[in-house]
Amino acid sequence: MTRLLLSFATLLLLAACAGAGGTLQPAGRVQVFDLQLETSLDWARIKGARQELWTVDGTPLNQLNIVSRVKPGEHVFQGSKATKRRPDGPWFRPGMRPDEIRDLVADGLALSGWSAVQAQGLRPADFGGVPGLRFELSLANGRGLRYRGQAAAAERDGRLTLLVWLAPEEHYYPRDAEAVSRTLDRLRFLP
């Protein structure tokens, strides 16, 4: 009975996403901005101009944020820009070191309302000839629910592209972590 209710709730969520400008993204190869992703999961996909939000079960249960072409001086999640009154913050700068990008993402998440944000496992990655980085996250939402996540980032043509996947650590993270990791590992930039 629980499985039936969960399936029904998932269908309602997908219908709501589709009604709000979202679409169903079936498993397979897909182009997102200047990226090619290959996923083994079906997602609800909410599109934006330079940012997309993907979810399998609803954003509180899992979310993949795809942020494309963050400009110099722009918030890592495209929320705002650096100003003279606010020179410090999670603003992207071309040429940042991998550890600086990792810290930029962690700071951006903390300023977005997440707590106890920790990033670990920083390592280089190659996204079809474009050098980048991968790392894992652990954090909590405003109610204290523990999440884990994975991130991939790369600077290309002086702009940052970022993918951050988050899910509660008790069920949803272990269920989908391997599939999401493969998707991030297979990420490729298109010419």
C-alpha positions in Angstrom: 0.0 0.0 0.0 2.8 2.4 0.9 4.5 1.7 -2.5 1.2 2.5 -4.3 0.8 5.8 -2.4 4.4 6.7 -3.1 3.9 5.9 -6.8 0.7 8.0 -6.9 2.4 10.9 -5.2 5.3 10.8 -7.7 2.8 10.9 -10.6 1.1 13.9 -9.0 4.5 15.6 -8.7 5.4 14.9 -12.3 2.1 16.3 -13.4 2.5 19.4 -11.3 6.0 19.9 -12.8 4.7 19.5 -16.3 1.9 22.0 -15.5 4.4 24.5 -14.2 6.6 24.6 -17.3 8.5 21.4 -16.5 8.9 18.4 -18.6 9.6 14.7 -18.1 13.2 13.8 -19.0 13.4 10.1 -19.7 16.6 8.2 -19.1 19.1 8.4 -22.0 21.3 11.0 -23.6 20.2 14.7 -23.4 21.6 18.1 -24.3 21.3 20.7 -21.5 22.7 24.2 -22.4 26.2 23.4 -23.8 26.4 20.0 -22.0 25.6 16.5 -22.9 24.3 14.3 -20.1 23.7 10.6 -20.1 21.4 9.4 -17.3 19.9 6.1 -16.3 17.1 7.8 -14.3 13.9 9.5 -15.4 13.6 13.1 -14.1 11.1 15.9 -13.9 12.9 18.8 -15.5 12.1 22.5 -14.8 13.9 24.6 -17.4 15.3 28.1 -17.0 17.4 30.5 -19.1 20.8 29.4 -17.6 19.7 27.1 -14.8 17.6 23.9 -14.6 16.2 22.0 -11.7 15.8 18.2 -12.1 14.1 15.9 -9.6 13.1 12.2 -9.5 10.8 12.2 -6.4 10.3 16.0 -5.7 12.9 18.6 -4.7 12.8 17.9 -0.9 13.7 14.3 -1.7 16.3 14.8 -4.5 17.4 17.6 -6.7 19.9 18.1 -9.4 20.7 21.8 -10.0 22.4 22.5 -13.3 23.8 26.0 -13.4 25.3 27.1 -16.8 27.8 29.8 -17.6 28.1 31.7 -14.3 29.6 35.0 -15.2 32.6 36.7 -13.5 31.3 38.5 -10.3 28.0 36.5 -10.4 26.8 34.4 -7.4 27.7 30.8 -7.9 24.0 29.9 -8.1 23.2 33.0 -10.2 21.3 34.7 -7.3 23.0 38.1 -7.4 26.2 39.9 -8.4 29.1 41.3 -6.4 28.8 45.0 -5.6 31.0 47.6 -3.9 28.7 47.3 -0.8 28.9 43.5 -1.0 32.3 42.6 -2.3 32.5 39.4 -0.3 30.4 36.4 -1.1 30.2 33.3 -3.3 31.1 35.3 -6.4 32.7 33.5 -9.3 36.1 34.7 -10.6 37.8 33.2 -13.7 40.9 31.2 -12.9 39.8 30.0 -9.5 41.7 27.0 -8.1 39.8 23.8 -7.6 39.7 24.2 -3.8 38.4 27.8 -4.3 35.5 26.5 -6.5 34.7 23.8 -4.0 34.6 26.4 -1.2 32.6 28.8 -3.4 29.9 26.1 -3.8 29.9 25.3 -0.1 29.5 29.0 0.8 26.8 29.4 -1.8 24.8 26.5 -0.3 25.3 27.9 3.3 24.0 31.3 2.2 21.1 29.6 0.5 19.8 28.2 3.9 21.7 24.9 4.2 23.6 24.3 7.4 26.6 22.3 8.5 27.8 22.3 4.8 31.0 20.2 4.3 32.7 19.4 1.1 35.1 16.5 0.7 36.8 14.3 -1.8 37.9 17.0 -4.2 39.4 15.4 -7.3 40.1 16.4 -10.9 37.7 15.3 -13.6 37.7 15.4 -17.4 34.5 16.3 -19.1 35.2 15.4 -22.7 38.5 17.4 -22.9 37.4 20.2 -20.6 39.2 20.0 -17.2 37.0 20.2 -14.2 36.5 18.8 -10.7 34.2 16.6 -8.6 33.5 16.4 -4.9 31.0 15.2 -2.4 28.8 17.2 0.1 27.2 16.6 3.4 24.8 19.2 4.8 21.4 19.7 6.6 18.3 21.5 5.7 16.6 24.1 7.9 14.8 21.4 9.9 17.9 19.4 10.5 17.4 16.6 8.0 20.8 15.3 6.9 21.5 15.4 3.1 24.4 14.1 1.1 25.4 15.3 -2.4 27.7 15.3 -5.3 29.0 18.1 -7.4 30.8 18.6 -10.7 32.2 21.9 -12.0 34.3 23.2 -14.8 35.4 26.6 -16.1 35.0 27.1 -19.8 35.6 30.3 -21.7 35.9 32.3 -18.5 32.5 31.1 -17.1 31.6 28.4 -14.6 29.3 25.5 -15.2 28.1 23.6 -12.1 26.0 20.6 -11.3 25.0 19.9 -7.7 22.8 16.9 -6.7 21.4 16.6 -3.2 19.3 14.0 -1.5 18.4 12.9 2.1 21.2 10.5 3.3 18.9 7.9 4.8 17.1 6.5 1.7 17.3 8.6 -1.5 21.0 9.3 -1.5 22.1 5.6 -1.3 19.4 4.6 -3.8 20.5 7.0 -6.6 24.1 7.9 -5.7 25.7 5.5 -8.1 23.5 6.4 -11.1 24.0 10.2 -10.5 27.8 9.6 -10.1 27.9 7.9 -13.5 25.9 10.8 -15.0 28.4 13.4 -13.6 31.4 11.3 -14.7 30.0 11.1 -18.2 29.3 14.8 -18.5 30.6 16.3 -21.8 30.7 19.8 -23.1 29.5 20.3 -26.6 31.5 22.4 -29.1 
